[in-house]
Amino acid sequence: MITFVIILHSVLAFRFFQLQILDFEFYNKRADSNRIRAISLPASRGLILDRHGEIIVDNYPTYILYGIGAEIRDKQKNYKVISHSIGIDTSILKKNYKNYYRNRFLPTRLVKDLTIEQLSRLEEAKNDLSGIMYKQFPERIYNPKIRASHVLGYLKEMDQEMIQKMVSNGDYESGDLVGWSGLEQEYETTLKGDKGVEYFQVDAYGREAGKLEGEENILSSPGNNISTTLDVSLQQLIEKEFRGKKGVGIVSDPRTGGILAYVSAPDYKPDLFTGLISNSDWQEVISDPNRPLLNRVANGTYPPASIFKMVVALALLEKNLISPQTEVFCTGSYEFYDRTFGCWSEFGHGKIDLEQAIVQSCDVFFYQAIQKIKLNELAEFAKQFGFGYETNIDLPAEMKGRMPDRAFMNRLYGRWGWSQGAMLNISIGQGEILVTPLQMAAYTNILATKGNTHPLYMVQAKDDFIVKPIVRNQSWNLIQKYMRKVISDPKGTGRRSDPKIPGLKISGKTGTAENPHGEPHAWFIAFGEKDGAMISVVILIENGGHGGEVAAPMARKIFKQYFEDDKTKLVNS
């Protein structure tokens, strides 16, 4: 028995020695952790500016309520007090605690976007709460003049699943905001900034008890601003024109590749994914059959219709298969074996050459001319203009469209399942060829500069390299001359685009893309030049009808604003 007591005392003595001496530092730190709280300080994201320095995306202070699991004495009591103070159901508090919980010693978000009034009521109930704190948080706020939601993108709150899936989590925590689309995603590392750390003492109830001596707080560093090529005034104009419509409006500088306006309609409120959106608004957006979340500029694919005719004309000119003097007789239709291919003008255009075929957009001319070239030859030539390739703009998620060749047609229909008749459809930009409006913006810039353009960009070009089509200057001059007459000729299909500004030269092409699901889509592409300034315009109106009737007049307003109303500001910028 005595031996047992001696052994027991020896064990207790050793344990005491271990706790007091050997493990002193460990338990001392544990004790300190019970009175010291380290809170990460969010960093304000960088601003997004337009080309003139006007703020498009800013930050505003909001407040978030947190709970520290290890310091909460009575969770249910806390929920009731908070619910009574700020008017939020306890079920939401419980749900948020579960979703954002990481461990019992770290802050877990309970409520976001608290008002000053709600904070005041929480302060009054502070003595009835334990382990509760609130901190200021920078939320995104947007320029009320424009939406630009598809180009700006949105932020998404990180959760543990998202963090684990990221290749590099970048020191993200649950509840942090990360760029999830558009410019916010593309320039996330530039915009996000660096978080700081704040240390302070807490009492036994987890309430702040003053600053901590001897620990240096680390201030957060705001993210860097980005200056875009967007022009707020042009963006505002086009968004207004597209209200109640579905389609796309793009304005760019052909000489630099900078995008001045980027509109996909319908769109959504830019604050949709912040804490400012109600559940009913969210449900309304995702259930909208017009698909406002779809970025039609980069992800919508459409037949290019007659705006593809310049590629066909250039390919035939460069291979000396036609000349400007080549003529056909258009009766309004064309018989090809056992099929009849119609012209948009059912009464026909009569005898017509290449110039008038483009000016009046005669389909029959191109039905006959296209038979002089092989499909693969045309496909290879079209690829020099970007057909079938991404533009590589500095925005995420871009479709590359489709430029069919013989191998593609064989895969789709079988080796003997398609005929030369498919070439006739392709000659007028129909059939299996598909493009994005963004590709059409790059294509228009190529036509405007005779191939001496630069890649499209919003902030900074990813790569300055662009494939320059191999085209003789003589052919370039002819196509530009014909596109100019599309606007200036009394019979030109694009004449409604001209605002009649002295000195302004506009060149363009209309298109009417067949749509098996309803009315055709209306296309119009153009570039205008005056006093050393140049812009290109791409308009697509889904189910709009004829391009010259509905798309061209919209372009006229854009040219008028740029070259007349805001001439000094824009040209000298």
DRENSE-993972 format. One record per residue (C-alpha): residue number from 1; residue in one letter; z, y, x. Coordinates in steps of 0.25 Angstrom, whole numbers, plus 2048, in hexadecimal, padded with zeros to 3 digits. Layout:
(r NUM, A, (Z, Y, X));
...
% end
This chain:
(r 1, M, (800, 800, 800));
(r 2, I, (804, 80A, 80B));
(r 3, T, (7F7, 806, 812));
(r 4, F, (7EF, 80A, 806));
(r 5, V, (7F6, 817, 804));
(r 6, I, (7F3, 81A, 813));
(r 7, I, (7E5, 817, 811));
(r 8, L, (7E4, 81F, 804));
(r 9, H, (7EA, 82B, 80B));
(r 10, S, (7E0, 829, 816));
(r 11, V, (7D4, 829, 80D));
(r 12, L, (7D9, 835, 806));
(r 13, A, (7DC, 83D, 813));
(r 14, F, (7CE, 83A, 818));
(r 15, R, (7C8, 83E, 80B));
(r 16, F, (7D0, 84B, 80B));
(r 17, F, (7CB, 84D, 81A));
(r 18, Q, (7BD, 84A, 815));
(r 19, L, (7BD, 854, 80A));
(r 20, Q, (7C4, 85F, 811));
(r 21, I, (7BE, 85E, 81F));
(r 22, L, (7B2, 855, 820));
(r 23, D, (7AB, 859, 812));
(r 24, F, (7B1, 867, 812));
(r 25, E, (7A3, 86E, 813));
(r 26, F, (79D, 866, 808));
(r 27, Y, (7A8, 868, 7FE));
(r 28, N, (7A9, 876, 802));
(r 29, K, (79B, 879, 7FF));
(r 30, R, (79D, 871, 7F2));
(r 31, A, (7A8, 87A, 7EE));
(r 32, D, (7A0, 887, 7F2));
(r 33, S, (794, 882, 7E9));
(r 34, N, (79E, 882, 7DE));
(r 35, R, (7A0, 891, 7DF));
(r 36, I, (793, 895, 7E5));
(r 37, R, (786, 895, 7DD));
(r 38, A, (778, 897, 7E3));
(r 39, I, (76D, 89B, 7DA));
(r 40, S, (75F, 89C, 7DD));
(r 41, L, (759, 8AA, 7DA));
(r 42, P, (74B, 8AA, 7D4));
(r 43, A, (740, 8B2, 7DA));
(r 44, S, (737, 8BB, 7D3));
(r 45, R, (729, 8B7, 7D3));
(r 46, G, (71E, 8C0, 7D9));
(r 47, L, (716, 8C9, 7D0));
(r 48, I, (708, 8C6, 7CB));
(r 49, L, (700, 8D3, 7CC));
(r 50, D, (6F2, 8D7, 7C8));
(r 51, R, (6E7, 8DD, 7D1));
(r 52, H, (6ED, 8EB, 7CF));
(r 53, G, (6FB, 8E7, 7D2));
(r 54, E, (6FF, 8E7, 7C3));
(r 55, I, (70A, 8DC, 7C0));
(r 56, I, (705, 8D1, 7B8));
(r 57, V, (711, 8C7, 7BA));
(r 58, D, (71F, 8CD, 7BD));
(r 59, N, (72D, 8C8, 7BC));
(r 60, Y, (739, 8CC, 7B2));
(r 61, P, (748, 8C8, 7B3));
(r 62, T, (74D, 8BD, 7AA));
(r 63, Y, (75A, 8B5, 7AA));
(r 64, I, (75D, 8A7, 7AA));
(r 65, L, (76A, 8A0, 7A7));
(r 66, Y, (76E, 894, 7AF));
(r 67, G, (779, 88A, 7AF));
(r 68, I, (780, 883, 7BB));
(r 69, G, (783, 875, 7B6));
(r 70, A, (78F, 873, 7C0));
(r 71, E, (796, 880, 7BB));
(r 72, I, (794, 87E, 7AC));
(r 73, R, (7A1, 87A, 7A6));
(r 74, D, (79D, 878, 798));
(r 75, K, (78E, 877, 796));
(r 76, Q, (78E, 876, 787));
(r 77, K, (797, 883, 786));
(r 78, N, (78E, 88A, 78F));
(r 79, Y, (782, 887, 787));
(r 80, K, (788, 88C, 77A));
(r 81, V, (78D, 899, 781));
(r 82, I, (77F, 89B, 787));
(r 83, S, (778, 898, 779));
(r 84, H, (781, 8A1, 772));
(r 85, S, (77F, 8AD, 77C));
(r 86, I, (770, 8AC, 77D));
(r 87, G, (76C, 8A6, 771));
(r 88, I, (765, 899, 776));
(r 89, D, (767, 88B, 771));
(r 90, T, (770, 882, 779));
(r 91, S, (765, 877, 779));
(r 92, I, (75C, 880, 781));
(r 93, L, (767, 882, 78B));
(r 94, K, (76A, 873, 78C));
(r 95, K, (75B, 870, 78E));
(r 96, N, (759, 87B, 799));
(r 97, Y, (765, 876, 7A0));
(r 98, K, (760, 868, 7A0));
(r 99, N, (752, 86C, 7A4));
(r 100, Y, (756, 875, 7B0));
(r 101, Y, (762, 86E, 7B5));
(r 102, R, (761, 86A, 7C4));
(r 103, N, (76F, 867, 7C8));
(r 104, R, (77D, 86C, 7C4));
(r 105, F, (77F, 876, 7CF));
(r 106, L, (771, 87E, 7CD));
(r 107, P, (76E, 888, 7C2));
(r 108, T, (768, 882, 7B5));
(r 109, R, (75F, 88B, 7AD));
(r 110, L, (764, 88C, 79E));
(r 111, V, (75D, 898, 798));
(r 112, K, (752, 8A1, 79D));
(r 113, D, (74E, 8B0, 79A));
(r 114, L, (75B, 8B5, 796));
(r 115, T, (75C, 8C3, 790));
(r 116, I, (766, 8CD, 795));
(r 117, E, (76C, 8CC, 787));
(r 118, Q, (76E, 8BD, 789));
(r 119, L, (774, 8BF, 797));
(r 120, S, (77E, 8C9, 792));
(r 121, R, (783, 8BF, 787));
(r 122, L, (784, 8B4, 792));
(r 123, E, (78C, 8BE, 79A));
(r 124, E, (796, 8C0, 78F));
(r 125, A, (797, 8B1, 78E));
(r 126, K, (799, 8AE, 79D));
(r 127, N, (7A7, 8AA, 79C));
(r 128, D, (7A3, 89F, 793));
(r 129, L, (799, 899, 79C));
(r 130, S, (799, 891, 7A9));
(r 131, G, (78F, 88E, 7B3));
(r 132, I, (785, 898, 7AD));
(r 133, M, (77D, 8A2, 7B4));
(r 134, Y, (770, 8AB, 7B2));
(r 135, K, (767, 8B1, 7BC));
(r 136, Q, (75B, 8BA, 7BB));
(r 137, F, (74D, 8B4, 7BC));
(r 138, P, (73F, 8BA, 7BE));
(r 139, E, (736, 8B7, 7B3));
(r 140, R, (727, 8BA, 7B2));
(r 141, I, (722, 8C5, 7AA));
(r 142, Y, (714, 8C9, 7A7));
(r 143, N, (70B, 8D5, 7A6));
(r 144, P, (70A, 8D8, 797));
(r 145, K, (6FB, 8DD, 799));
(r 146, I, (6F6, 8CF, 79C));
(r 147, R, (6F9, 8C0, 79B));
(r 148, A, (6F0, 8BA, 7A5));
(r 149, S, (6F8, 8AD, 7A3));
(r 150, H, (6EE, 8A3, 7A8));
(r 151, V, (6ED, 8AA, 7B5));
(r 152, L, (6FB, 8AF, 7B8));
(r 153, G, (701, 8A1, 7B4));
(r 154, Y, (70F, 89E, 7B0));
(r 155, L, (71C, 899, 7B6));
(r 156, K, (723, 88C, 7B3));
(r 157, E, (732, 889, 7B4));
(r 158, M, (735, 87E, 7BF));
(r 159, D, (73C, 872, 7BB));
(r 160, Q, (741, 866, 7C3));
(r 161, E, (734, 85E, 7BF));
(r 162, M, (72B, 869, 7C3));
(r 163, I, (732, 86B, 7D1));
(r 164, Q, (731, 85C, 7D4));
(r 165, K, (722, 85C, 7D1));
(r 166, M, (71F, 868, 7DA));
(r 167, V, (71A, 865, 7E8));
(r 168, S, (722, 870, 7ED));
(r 169, N, (72D, 875, 7E4));
(r 170, G, (72E, 882, 7EC));
(r 171, D, (73D, 883, 7EA));
(r 172, Y, (73C, 883, 7DB));
(r 173, E, (747, 880, 7D2));
(r 174, S, (748, 87D, 7C3));
(r 175, G, (746, 889, 7BB));
(r 176, D, (73D, 890, 7C5));
(r 177, L, (730, 896, 7C1));
(r 178, V, (723, 891, 7C8));
(r 179, G, (715, 895, 7C6));
(r 180, W, (70E, 88B, 7BE));
(r 181, S, (700, 891, 7BB));
(r 182, G, (6F7, 89C, 7BF));
(r 183, L, (6FB, 8A6, 7CA));
(r 184, E, (709, 8A3, 7C8));
(r 185, Q, (706, 895, 7CD));
(r 186, E, (6FC, 898, 7D7));
(r 187, Y, (704, 8A2, 7DE));
(r 188, E, (712, 89C, 7DC));
(r 189, T, (716, 89C, 7EA));
(r 190, T, (713, 8AB, 7EB));
(r 191, L, (719, 8AF, 7DE));
(r 192, K, (726, 8A7, 7DD));
(r 193, G, (72F, 8AD, 7E8));
(r 194, D, (73B, 8A7, 7EE));
(r 195, K, (748, 8A5, 7E7));
(r 196, G, (756, 8AA, 7EC));
(r 197, V, (764, 8A5, 7EB));
(r 198, E, (771, 8AC, 7E6));
(r 199, Y, (77F, 8A7, 7E9));
(r 200, F, (78B, 8AA, 7E1));
(r 201, Q, (799, 8A5, 7DE));
(r 202, V, (79C, 89E, 7D1));
(r 203, D, (7AA, 89B, 7CA));
(r 204, A, (7AE, 88E, 7C4));
(r 205, Y, (7A6, 890, 7B8));
(r 206, G, (799, 893, 7BF));
(r 207, R, (79A, 8A2, 7BD));
(r 208, E, (796, 8AC, 7C8));
(r 209, A, (7A2, 8B1, 7CF));
(r 210, G, (79B, 8BA, 7D9));
(r 211, K, (792, 8BB, 7E5));
(r 212, L, (794, 8B1, 7F0));
(r 213, E, (798, 8B6, 7FE));
(r 214, G, (792, 8B1, 80A));
(r 215, E, (785, 8AC, 803));
(r 216, E, (778, 8B4, 804));
(r 217, N, (770, 8B4, 7F8));
(r 218, I, (761, 8B2, 7FA));
(r 219, L, (758, 8BB, 7F2));
(r 220, S, (74C, 8B6, 7EB));
(r 221, S, (73F, 8BB, 7F0));
(r 222, P, (734, 8BF, 7E5));
(r 223, G, (727, 8B8, 7E6));
(r 224, N, (71B, 8C0, 7EB));
(r 225, N, (711, 8C7, 7E1));
(r 226, I, (703, 8C3, 7DF));
(r 227, S, (6F8, 8CD, 7DC));
(r 228, T, (6ED, 8C7, 7D4));
(r 229, T, (6DF, 8CC, 7D1));
(r 230, L, (6E1, 8CD, 7C2));
(r 231, D, (6DF, 8DB, 7BC));
(r 232, V, (6E8, 8DD, 7B0));
(r 233, S, (6DF, 8E6, 7A8));
(r 234, L, (6D3, 8DC, 7A9));
(r 235, Q, (6DD, 8D1, 7A5));
(r 236, Q, (6E2, 8D8, 79A));
(r 237, L, (6D4, 8DC, 794));
(r 238, I, (6CF, 8CD, 795));
(r 239, E, (6DC, 8C8, 78F));
(r 240, K, (6DA, 8D1, 783));
(r 241, E, (6CC, 8CD, 781));
(r 242, F, (6CF, 8BF, 781));
(r 243, R, (6DA, 8C0, 776));
(r 244, G, (6D7, 8B6, 76B));
(r 245, K, (6CC, 8AF, 774));
(r 246, K, (6CC, 8A3, 77D));
(r 247, G, (6C5, 8A5, 78A));
(r 248, V, (6C5, 8AB, 798));
(r 249, G, (6C3, 8B8, 79F));
(r 250, I, (6C2, 8BA, 7AE));
(r 251, V, (6BF, 8C6, 7B6));
(r 252, S, (6BE, 8C5, 7C5));
(r 253, D, (6B9, 8CD, 7D1));
(r 254, P, (6AD, 8C5, 7D6));
(r 255, R, (6AE, 8CB, 7E4));
(r 256, T, (6BC, 8C7, 7E7));
(r 257, G, (6BF, 8BB, 7DD));
(r 258, G, (6CB, 8C3, 7D7));
(r 259, I, (6CE, 8C0, 7C8));
(r 260, L, (6D0, 8CD, 7C0));
(r 261, A, (6D3, 8C6, 7B3));
(r 262, Y, (6D6, 8B8, 7AF));
(r 263, V, (6D7, 8B5, 7A0));
(r 264, S, (6D8, 8A8, 799));
(r 265, A, (6D9, 8A9, 78A));
(r 266, P, (6E2, 8A6, 782));
(r 267, D, (6ED, 8A7, 78C));
(r 268, Y, (6FC, 8A7, 78A));
(r 269, K, (708, 8B1, 78D));
(r 270, P, (70B, 8B1, 79C));
(r 271, D, (719, 8AF, 799));
(r 272, L, (717, 8A2, 792));
(r 273, F, (71E, 89A, 79C));
(r 274, T, (72A, 8A3, 79E));
(r 275, G, (737, 8A4, 796));
(r 276, L, (731, 8AE, 78D));
(r 277, I, (728, 8A4, 785));
(r 278, S, (72D, 89E, 778));
(r 279, N, (72B, 88F, 775));
(r 280, S, (723, 893, 769));
(r 281, D, (71A, 89C, 771));
(r 282, W, (718, 890, 77B));
(r 283, Q, (715, 887, 770));
(r 284, E, (70B, 890, 76A));
(r 285, V, (703, 891, 778));
(r 286, I, (703, 882, 77B));
(r 287, S, (6FE, 87F, 76D));
(r 288, D, (6F3, 88A, 76D));
(r 289, P, (6E5, 883, 76B));
(r 290, N, (6DF, 88E, 773));
(r 291, R, (6E7, 889, 77F));
(r 292, P, (6EC, 896, 785));
(r 293, L, (6F2, 88F, 791));
(r 294, L, (6E4, 88A, 796));
(r 295, N, (6DF, 893, 7A1));
(r 296, R, (6D1, 894, 79D));
(r 297, V, (6CD, 89C, 7A9));
(r 298, A, (6CF, 891, 7B3));
(r 299, N, (6D1, 884, 7AA));
(r 300, G, (6C7, 886, 79F));
(r 301, T, (6BA, 880, 7A1));
(r 302, Y, (6AD, 884, 799));
(r 303, P, (69E, 882, 79A));
(r 304, P, (699, 88F, 7A2));
(r 305, A, (68D, 890, 798));
(r 306, S, (682, 89A, 79C));
(r 307, I, (68A, 8A0, 7A8));
(r 308, F, (686, 894, 7B0));
(r 309, K, (678, 898, 7AF));
(r 310, M, (679, 8A1, 7BB));
(r 311, V, (67C, 894, 7C3));
(r 312, V, (670, 88D, 7BE));
(r 313, A, (667, 899, 7C0));
(r 314, L, (66C, 89A, 7CF));
(r 315, A, (66B, 88C, 7D2));
(r 316, L, (65C, 88B, 7CD));
(r 317, L, (659, 898, 7D4));
(r 318, E, (65F, 893, 7E1));
(r 319, K, (657, 886, 7E0));
(r 320, N, (64A, 88E, 7DD));
(r 321, L, (649, 886, 7D0));
(r 322, I, (647, 892, 7C7));
(r 323, S, (644, 8A1, 7CA));
(r 324, P, (647, 8AE, 7C3));
(r 325, Q, (639, 8AD, 7BD));
(r 326, T, (63C, 89F, 7B7));
(r 327, E, (639, 89F, 7A8));
(r 328, V, (63C, 896, 79C));
(r 329, F, (639, 898, 78D));
(r 330, C, (646, 897, 784));
(r 331, T, (644, 893, 776));
(r 332, G, (653, 892, 773));
(r 333, S, (653, 883, 777));
(r 334, Y, (64F, 879, 781));
(r 335, E, (64A, 86B, 77F));
(r 336, F, (64F, 861, 78A));
(r 337, Y, (64A, 853, 787));
(r 338, D, (651, 84F, 77A));
(r 339, R, (65B, 85B, 77A));
(r 340, T, (65A, 869, 776));
(r 341, F, (662, 873, 77E));
(r 342, G, (664, 881, 777));
(r 343, C, (664, 88F, 77C));
(r 344, W, (66F, 898, 777));
(r 345, S, (664, 8A1, 771));
(r 346, E, (65E, 898, 767));
(r 347, F, (652, 8A0, 766));
(r 348, G, (64F, 8A0, 775));
(r 349, H, (64D, 8AA, 77F));
(r 350, G, (63E, 8A8, 781));
(r 351, K, (638, 8A9, 78F));
(r 352, I, (643, 8AB, 798));
(r 353, D, (645, 8AC, 7A8));
(r 354, L, (652, 8AA, 7B0));
(r 355, E, (657, 8B8, 7AF));
(r 356, Q, (656, 8B8, 79F));
(r 357, A, (65B, 8AA, 79F));
(r 358, I, (668, 8AF, 7A5));
(r 359, V, (668, 8BC, 79E));
(r 360, Q, (666, 8B6, 790));
(r 361, S, (66D, 8A9, 794));
(r 362, C, (661, 8A0, 790));
(r 363, D, (665, 891, 790));
(r 364, V, (657, 88C, 78F));
(r 365, F, (653, 892, 79D));
(r 366, F, (65E, 88B, 7A3));
(r 367, Y, (65C, 87D, 79C));
(r 368, Q, (64E, 87D, 7A3));
(r 369, A, (652, 883, 7B0));
(r 370, I, (65E, 879, 7B2));
(r 371, Q, (654, 86D, 7B3));
(r 372, K, (64F, 872, 7C0));
(r 373, I, (65C, 86F, 7C7));
(r 374, K, (665, 862, 7C9));
(r 375, L, (673, 862, 7C3));
(r 376, N, (679, 85F, 7D1));
(r 377, E, (672, 86B, 7D7));
(r 378, L, (677, 874, 7CC));
(r 379, A, (685, 86F, 7CD));
(r 380, E, (685, 871, 7DC));
(r 381, F, (680, 87F, 7DA));
(r 382, A, (68A, 882, 7CF));
(r 383, K, (696, 87E, 7D8));
(r 384, Q, (693, 889, 7E1));
(r 385, F, (697, 893, 7D6));
(r 386, G, (6A4, 88B, 7D4));
(r 387, F, (6A0, 882, 7C8));
(r 388, G, (6A9, 876, 7C8));
(r 389, Y, (6B3, 87C, 7D2));
(r 390, E, (6C0, 883, 7D1));
(r 391, T, (6C0, 892, 7D4));
(r 392, N, (6CC, 890, 7DD));
(r 393, I, (6D3, 89C, 7D7));
(r 394, D, (6E1, 89E, 7DB));
(r 395, L, (6E6, 899, 7CE));
(r 396, P, (6EB, 88A, 7CB));
(r 397, A, (6E4, 880, 7C2));
(r 398, E, (6D5, 883, 7C1));
(r 399, M, (6CA, 87A, 7BB));
(r 400, K, (6BD, 878, 7C3));
(r 401, G, (6B3, 877, 7B7));
(r 402, R, (6A7, 86D, 7B8));
(r 403, M, (69A, 86E, 7BE));
(r 404, P, (693, 861, 7BB));
(r 405, D, (689, 85A, 7C4));
(r 406, R, (682, 84D, 7C3));
(r 407, A, (68D, 844, 7C7));
(r 408, F, (696, 84B, 7BD));
(r 409, M, (68C, 849, 7B2));
(r 410, N, (68B, 83A, 7B6));
(r 411, R, (69A, 838, 7B5));
(r 412, L, (69B, 83F, 7A8));
(r 413, Y, (68F, 839, 7A0));
(r 414, G, (68A, 82D, 7A9));
(r 415, R, (67E, 82E, 7B2));
(r 416, W, (674, 82D, 7A7));
(r 417, G, (67D, 834, 79C));
(r 418, W, (678, 842, 79F));
(r 419, S, (66B, 848, 7A0));
(r 420, Q, (664, 854, 7A6));
(r 421, G, (667, 85B, 799));
(r 422, A, (675, 85D, 79E));
(r 423, M, (66F, 867, 7A8));
(r 424, L, (66A, 870, 79D));
(r 425, N, (678, 871, 798));
(r 426, I, (67E, 874, 7A6));
(r 427, S, (673, 87F, 7A8));
(r 428, I, (679, 888, 79D));
(r 429, G, (687, 884, 7A1));
(r 430, Q, (68A, 87A, 797));
(r 431, G, (68C, 86B, 797));
(r 432, E, (696, 865, 7A2));
(r 433, I, (698, 872, 7AA));
(r 434, L, (6A5, 878, 7A8));
(r 435, V, (6AC, 885, 7AF));
(r 436, T, (6B8, 88C, 7AF));
(r 437, P, (6B8, 89C, 7AC));
(r 438, L, (6BE, 89D, 7BA));
(r 439, Q, (6B2, 896, 7C0));
(r 440, M, (6A9, 8A0, 7B8));
(r 441, A, (6B1, 8AC, 7BE));
(r 442, A, (6AE, 8A6, 7CC));
(r 443, Y, (6A0, 8A3, 7C8));
(r 444, T, (69E, 8B1, 7C3));
(r 445, N, (6A3, 8B7, 7D0));
(r 446, I, (699, 8AF, 7D8));
(r 447, L, (68E, 8B4, 7CF));
(r 448, A, (693, 8C3, 7D1));
(r 449, T, (694, 8C2, 7E0));
(r 450, K, (688, 8B9, 7E3));
(r 451, G, (692, 8AF, 7E8));
(r 452, N, (69A, 8B9, 7F1));
(r 453, T, (6A7, 8B8, 7E9));
(r 454, H, (6B5, 8B2, 7EC));
(r 455, P, (6BE, 8A8, 7E5));
(r 456, L, (6C5, 8AC, 7D8));
(r 457, Y, (6D4, 8B0, 7DA));
(r 458, M, (6E0, 8B6, 7D4));
(r 459, V, (6E8, 8BA, 7DF));
(r 460, Q, (6E2, 8B4, 7EC));
(r 461, A, (6D6, 8AB, 7EE));
(r 462, K, (6D9, 89D, 7F2));
(r 463, D, (6CD, 89C, 7FA));
(r 464, D, (6C2, 8A7, 7FD));
(r 465, F, (6B7, 89C, 7FE));
(r 466, I, (6AD, 89B, 7F3));
(r 467, V, (6A0, 893, 7F2));
(r 468, K, (695, 89D, 7F2));
(r 469, P, (689, 898, 7EB));
(r 470, I, (67C, 897, 7F3));
(r 471, V, (673, 8A0, 7EB));
(r 472, R, (668, 8AA, 7F0));
(r 473, N, (66B, 8B8, 7EE));
(r 474, Q, (65E, 8B9, 7E6));
(r 475, S, (664, 8AF, 7DC));
(r 476, W, (671, 8B7, 7DC));
(r 477, N, (66A, 8C4, 7D9));
(r 478, L, (662, 8BD, 7CD));
(r 479, I, (66E, 8B7, 7C7));
(r 480, Q, (676, 8C4, 7C8));
(r 481, K, (66A, 8CC, 7C2));
(r 482, Y, (669, 8C2, 7B6));
(r 483, M, (678, 8C3, 7B4));
(r 484, R, (677, 8D2, 7B4));
(r 485, K, (66C, 8D1, 7A9));
(r 486, V, (675, 8C8, 7A0));
(r 487, I, (67D, 8D5, 79E));
(r 488, S, (672, 8E0, 79F));
(r 489, D, (666, 8D9, 798));
(r 490, P, (665, 8DC, 789));
(r 491, K, (664, 8CD, 787));
(r 492, G, (66F, 8CA, 791));
(r 493, T, (67A, 8C1, 78B));
(r 494, G, (685, 8C8, 792));
(r 495, R, (681, 8D7, 78E));
(r 496, R, (68E, 8D9, 786));
(r 497, S, (696, 8D8, 793));
(r 498, D, (691, 8E6, 798));
(r 499, P, (69A, 8F2, 796));
(r 500, K, (68F, 8FB, 79A));
(r 501, I, (697, 902, 7A6));
(r 502, P, (68E, 90A, 7AF));
(r 503, G, (68C, 903, 7BC));
(r 504, L, (692, 8F5, 7B8));
(r 505, K, (689, 8E9, 7BA));
(r 506, I, (68D, 8DD, 7B2));
(r 507, S, (687, 8CF, 7B4));
(r 508, G, (68A, 8C3, 7AC));
(r 509, K, (687, 8B7, 7A4));
(r 510, T, (68B, 8B2, 796));
(r 511, G, (68E, 8A3, 792));
(r 512, T, (690, 89C, 785));
(r 513, A, (696, 88E, 788));
(r 514, E, (695, 884, 77D));
(r 515, N, (6A2, 87E, 778));
(r 516, P, (6A2, 871, 770));
(r 517, H, (6AF, 875, 76A));
(r 518, G, (6AB, 882, 763));
(r 519, E, (6A4, 88F, 766));
(r 520, P, (69E, 891, 774));
(r 521, H, (6A6, 898, 780));
(r 522, A, (6A1, 8A6, 784));
(r 523, W, (69F, 8A9, 793));
(r 524, F, (69C, 8B5, 79A));
(r 525, I, (69C, 8B8, 7A9));
(r 526, A, (699, 8C5, 7B0));
(r 527, F, (69B, 8CE, 7BC));
(r 528, G, (69B, 8DD, 7BC));
(r 529, E, (699, 8E7, 7C8));
(r 530, K, (69B, 8F6, 7C9));
(r 531, D, (69E, 8FF, 7D4));
(r 532, G, (6A2, 8F4, 7DE));
(r 533, A, (6AB, 8ED, 7D4));
(r 534, M, (6A8, 8DF, 7CE));
(r 535, I, (6AF, 8D6, 7C4));
(r 536, S, (6AA, 8C9, 7BE));
(r 537, V, (6AE, 8C4, 7AF));
(r 538, V, (6AF, 8B7, 7A9));
(r 539, I, (6B1, 8B6, 79A));
(r 540, L, (6B2, 8A9, 792));
(r 541, I, (6B5, 8A9, 783));
(r 542, E, (6B8, 89B, 77D));
(r 543, N, (6B0, 898, 770));
(r 544, G, (6AB, 8A7, 772));
(r 545, G, (69C, 8A5, 76F));
(r 546, H, (692, 8AB, 777));
(r 547, G, (696, 8B1, 785));
(r 548, G, (68D, 8BE, 783));
(r 549, E, (693, 8C1, 776));
(r 550, V, (6A2, 8BF, 778));
(r 551, A, (6A5, 8BD, 787));
(r 552, A, (69C, 8C8, 78D));
(r 553, P, (6A3, 8D4, 784));
(r 554, M, (6B0, 8D0, 78A));
(r 555, A, (6AB, 8D1, 798));
(r 556, R, (6A6, 8DF, 794));
(r 557, K, (6B4, 8E4, 792));
(r 558, I, (6B8, 8DE, 79F));
(r 559, F, (6AD, 8E5, 7A7));
(r 560, K, (6B0, 8F2, 7A0));
(r 561, Q, (6BF, 8F2, 7A3));
(r 562, Y, (6BD, 8EF, 7B1));
(r 563, F, (6B1, 8F8, 7B5));
(r 564, E, (6B4, 904, 7AC));
(r 565, D, (6C2, 905, 7A6));
(r 566, D, (6CA, 900, 7B3));
(r 567, K, (6BF, 903, 7BD));
(r 568, T, (6C6, 90B, 7C7));
(r 569, K, (6D3, 902, 7C7));
(r 570, L, (6CB, 8F5, 7C8));
(r 571, V, (6C0, 8F9, 7D2));
(r 572, N, (6C9, 900, 7DC));
(r 573, S, (6D4, 8F6, 7DB));
% end
